Structures are given as structure tokens and as C-alpha cells.
Amino acid sequence: MFNPKLIAVALAATMAATGSVIADGINSYNFKPLDGSAKAAGWDPASPWKLPKGFKQWVVSNETDLNIYDNGRDDWHDMNTVNETGPMKGRFMYRTHELRNPENQPHGGSVSVVDLKTGETRLLVQDPGYDALDGIRWTPWGSILFAEEIPGGRLLEVFLEADLMTAKEVVDRPAVGRLAHEGIDLDRDGNVYVVDEHRGRTSGCGGAVPCGGGVYKFIPAVKGDLSSGSLYALKVNGADGVGQGEWVGPIDPLTARESGSAAGAQSYQRPEDLEVIGNTLYVAITEGPSDTKTDANGTLVFTSELYEGRVIAIDLKTNKVSNFVKPGVNVPVEIGMPGGEGHQTGFDSIDNLAEAPNGDLVMIEDNTPSDIWIASQVTNEYGASRYVALFASLTDPEAEGTGIYISPVDPGTLYVNIQHSAADDGDATWAISREERKQQDEKEGDHEGDGRKRDK
């Protein structure tokens, strides 16, 4: 059915992507949106990000600092967080390294730490059994949560020594759920939200489709203690995974995918990250399909291709679920590749999320070119953001950006990782800001030839 309101929103988003409108909608960094995604032909390893005028980029830490996986293997820099509370707040950055198939890699998965004041970089934890480490989050009680992105993956908690660069203890937290973990976040009450990075709409589990690919909420028995509590899964009464939601359970955390689905949980197609901003939980759904129907035999039939992805918003007070950013609704659909005939810059395969300084949502794509978008929390009557703008785009022809993060201590700087770089030992953590690089430059000076020299 023709809906003039939705068409008007889509048109406004298309104009936003080209910078024709948006001035009053996105205030996070007061930037003019890019005119389109980056072309690989413009790749400069020392300045791989296409940025709005006035912004600078530099390497925080790259593979030369540790070279965890040598002999040409990528370090797979993945997700970031800093010590958001306590002594020396904001000084240390913690990163997961998404090494896969540890049986073929004697070192196993790793978490590293960077002293943002001195540049010192260390391994925090490493174990031959760690596989595909992905999500990472600082807790209000001063520990670090990280998790494995494999079926039945663990969520682990690191307790730190006083120097905050040495691990005291790593504890498995099975009560939070055995899942293909990526995103992790917490609300003001200490509840933990996680997702199952699984194609629940097509892959299912044990022959059941849909199954898995859900969103989960863990309520600890004691705030700040994740050793026990109750795990719930999000159920949505509405088409396409939007509508009125409720948290069903408790479910069995050791079979969270199956038991959640048995309780009626919504299956999404590869949810990868989530972010709590105020009373809203945002979830990145990396793939479609966006539309399904049931045939005469009651079989679920897919009526759209597996592409695009979207971000949903869950109101944590009412549990209402809406499409916050969705291609063809309030942001353009990606068509082709930059430089190709008929190319259109658009929103595709969204992956990681972060909170902008003013509460807007920052989003990065899991594809090439990897674009970074910012969406305003100002929404229309359907819950969709009214303003979505293209902030940055990655020129590296083989890489993807991941792990976008903004420290509450340094809101003017956006941190983002590059993994699978086409450059030798090119995986790295980058900073993007209007300001000059501080602290490390003052202590070490610029490092020519490794991408650390400031981009003017």
C-alpha cells in the first residue's frame, strides 16, 4: 500500500546522505555528511578513512605493537572499551582479537590493553581455548566482560589488578547464556543484554526454522554478581520482529538458543551488536529478510533477498519494538559498489553500534566499503529516526571497520578498528576527531611510515 509519510521519510534520508538536508537533525559532531561511500582507488594506508571536512585520523595501536599472530596472520582487532569508571577513568583501552579456529593457532584468542597516555600495549588475557572473541564491555563494578562468537560461546568476566593492565582472574559466566555472542551491554540496574549472532530466520536449529538469532536479558540475583540470575528472551507480537515485545522465561542459559525459541522468542537474521542509550535498547540486525509470509501448508516463505540489515529499537519501559533505521524507509538502499555503474550509497549489513556524545546512535557496516552512519534519536510516529547521515567510509579495499566506540571521558574522539587490511600488518585501532592527537604524540612523537602521522 502506498504510504506518503514513509515515502517522504525515505526521500529525506536520501537527501541527507548527500548533505542536502540534516543540519538541524544530527548534532553529534556538527559535520556535513559525506557525498557517498569511499572508493578503493583512493586508498591511502596512512589515511584510510574518508571523513568530513575538519576531521583527523590517526593510529592508536596497530599490529607492530604486539603482532599477536605473526607470520602474516592478521591480529583481527575487533571490539573496544575503556575503563569507564574508577581510578584513572578513561586511560586504558581494552580490545578483543577475533582469532578463529584456535586448534590451528597455538596462541588462541586474545584480549589486549593499550595505555592511551603512554601508548604501552600489552596482552591482557590469552588462552588456546578462546575462539572468535568479539564483544567487550566495561561493567559499572570495574570488571570487563568479553565473549565468544561461536555456537554455545562463553561470556567471561575479567577482574583486574590495581594497575588495570594486568588480569587478576578470568571467570566464566554460564548463567548469562551460552550463545554466539557479539554485542554486550548493561542498563542502570545492572541487567546484561546479549544477542545470538545466528541466522535464526533461515538456519534455525535442530531442523526448526525460525529458531535462534534472538535478543536476551540477564537479571542477576545480586546486582554486580553475574554468577547467578535469570535469563529471558525477547518475544515480539507483530510482523517482521517489530510490535509489542515481552521478555519470556526464565529460560535455560545452557541451551539459550533452543530454550528461548521454545518459549516463543523472536528470531532475527544475524543480530550482531546492541547499545543501551537512556531507556532504549538498540540492536543491529545485520541481514534481512525483511518480509515473510506463510504458505497454505503453514511453511514460512521468504519474499525478499538476504541483504541490507537494519537497526531495531526496544523501549525498555514499554517493551515496544520498532524499526529505527531501515533501508528504503529512512535511509537509502545500497546498490552496487562505488565507481560501478548504477551505484547508490546506502545502508547495508550494519554491524556495530555506539552512543554519540549527544545520545545519537553511531553505526558501522560489516562490508566493503565499510560506512559509518549517525542517526538522530528524533523519531517519526513509527519510531524511525528522522535524520540519518553518512559520517565516514573506509577506503581499504579488503578491510572492514568494526568496534566503533566513544569513551565517556573523551566524547570528541571516535575509536574504530580495521581488520583484514590489505596492508601488511595493517590491522589497527584508529581514532577520528576534530582535535589533534594528544598524549601519545607528546610523549613519543609522530611515527612516519606506520600510519601514525597525523592526517591534516
Buried (B, 14 or more C-beta within 10 A) or exposed (E): EEEEEBEEBBEBBBBBBBBEBBBEBBBBBEBEBBEBBBBBEEBEBBBBBBBBEEBBBBBBBBBBBBEBBEEEBBBBBBBBBBBBBEEBBBBBBBBBBBBBEBEEBEBBBBBBBBBBBEBBBBBBBBBEEBBBBBBBBBBBBBBBBBBBBBBBBBBBBBEBEEEBBEBEEBEEBBBBBBBBBBBBBBBEEBBBBBBBBBBBBBBBBEEEBBBBBBBBBBBBEEEEEBBEBBBBBBBBEEEBBBBEBEBBBBBBBEBBBBBBBBBBBBBBBBBBBBBBBEEBBBBBBBBBBBEBEEEEEEEBEBEEEBBBBBBBBBBBEEBBBBBBBBBBBBBBBBEEBBEEEEBBBBBBBBBBBBBBBEEBBBBBBBBBBBBBBBBBBEBBEBBBBBBBBBBBBBBBBEBBBBBBBBBEBBBEBBBBBBBBBBBEBBBBBBBBBBEEBBEBBEEEEEBEEBBBBEBE
